[in-house]
Amino acid sequence: APTTIEIAAAARNGDELALAAFNRAGYYLGLGVANYLHIFNPSIIIFGGGVSRSEGLLFNPMRAALKDQVLSPAYLDRLVITQAALGDDAGLLGALALAREE
């Protein structure tokens, strides 16, 4: 099975199936984020993990779906959407911090 990195590379090279996969995933991610906003109304949403490094491939369709699905543009006024600063190491560093405390 192809990895996220391989699918992202194919999408960047214009592969229609890979682009469709990112567009579909981005749409459903935007739908999920819109629902999350309606329930919790956070001021920031932080994405992590390998797929978050696909940049615009995932987040452009996510932002478009989010704008279409949100009940009111007010939910987006001061919303910050960003990527986790620690990337894939966040879980490892959290476990290390917990181990040091104990």
C-alpha positions as CSV (number, residue, x, y, z in Angstrom):
1,A,0.0,0.0,0.0
2,P,1.3,3.5,-0.8
3,T,2.3,5.8,2.0
4,T,1.1,9.3,2.6
5,I,4.4,10.6,1.4
6,E,4.1,8.7,-1.9
7,I,0.5,9.8,-2.4
8,A,1.4,13.4,-1.7
9,A,4.3,13.2,-4.2
10,A,2.0,11.8,-6.8
11,A,-0.6,14.5,-6.1
12,R,2.1,17.2,-6.5
13,N,3.0,15.6,-9.8
14,G,-0.6,15.9,-11.0
15,D,-1.8,12.4,-10.4
16,E,-5.6,12.7,-10.6
17,L,-6.4,9.8,-8.2
18,A,-4.0,11.2,-5.6
19,L,-5.5,14.7,-6.0
20,A,-9.0,13.3,-5.7
21,A,-8.0,11.5,-2.5
22,F,-6.7,14.7,-0.9
23,N,-9.7,16.7,-2.0
24,R,-12.1,14.1,-0.6
25,A,-10.1,13.8,2.7
26,G,-9.9,17.6,2.9
27,Y,-13.6,18.0,2.4
28,Y,-14.5,15.5,5.2
29,L,-11.9,17.1,7.4
30,G,-13.5,20.5,6.8
31,L,-16.9,19.0,7.6
32,G,-15.5,17.5,10.9
33,V,-13.8,20.8,11.9
34,A,-17.0,22.8,11.2
35,N,-18.9,20.4,13.5
36,Y,-16.2,20.7,16.1
37,L,-16.4,24.5,15.9
38,H,-20.2,24.4,16.4
39,I,-19.8,22.3,19.5
40,F,-16.7,23.8,21.2
41,N,-16.0,27.1,19.5
42,P,-12.2,26.9,20.0
43,S,-9.9,29.8,19.2
44,I,-7.2,27.5,17.7
45,I,-7.0,24.2,16.0
46,I,-3.7,22.4,15.8
47,F,-3.0,19.6,13.4
48,G,-0.2,17.1,13.8
49,G,1.0,13.9,12.3
50,G,2.5,13.0,9.0
51,V,-0.5,13.9,6.8
52,S,-0.4,17.4,8.1
53,R,2.8,17.9,6.3
54,S,1.0,17.6,3.0
55,E,0.3,21.3,3.3
56,G,-2.1,22.8,0.8
57,L,-3.0,19.4,-0.7
58,L,-5.1,18.6,2.4
59,F,-5.7,22.0,4.0
60,N,-6.9,24.0,0.9
61,P,-9.9,21.7,0.4
62,M,-10.4,21.5,4.1
63,R,-10.6,25.3,4.4
64,A,-13.0,25.5,1.4
65,A,-15.3,22.9,3.0
66,L,-15.0,24.6,6.4
67,K,-16.2,27.9,4.9
68,D,-19.1,26.2,3.1
69,Q,-20.2,24.1,6.2
70,V,-19.8,26.5,9.1
71,L,-23.1,27.9,10.3
72,S,-21.8,31.4,10.6
73,P,-18.7,33.2,9.4
74,A,-18.3,34.4,13.0
75,Y,-16.9,31.0,13.9
76,L,-13.9,31.7,11.6
77,D,-13.3,35.4,12.5
78,R,-10.4,34.8,14.9
79,L,-9.9,31.1,14.4
80,V,-6.2,30.1,14.1
81,I,-5.5,26.8,12.2
82,T,-1.9,25.7,12.4
83,Q,0.4,22.7,12.5
84,A,1.9,21.2,15.7
85,A,5.3,22.7,16.3
86,L,6.8,19.4,17.5
87,G,5.5,17.4,14.5
88,D,5.7,13.7,14.8
89,D,7.9,13.9,17.9
90,A,5.1,15.3,20.1
91,G,4.0,12.0,21.5
92,L,7.6,10.9,22.2
93,L,8.4,14.2,23.9
94,G,5.2,14.0,26.0
95,A,6.1,10.5,27.1
96,L,9.6,11.7,28.0
97,A,8.2,14.6,30.0
98,L,5.8,12.3,31.9
99,A,8.7,9.8,32.6
100,R,10.8,12.7,34.0
101,E,8.0,13.8,36.4
102,E,7.7,10.3,37.8
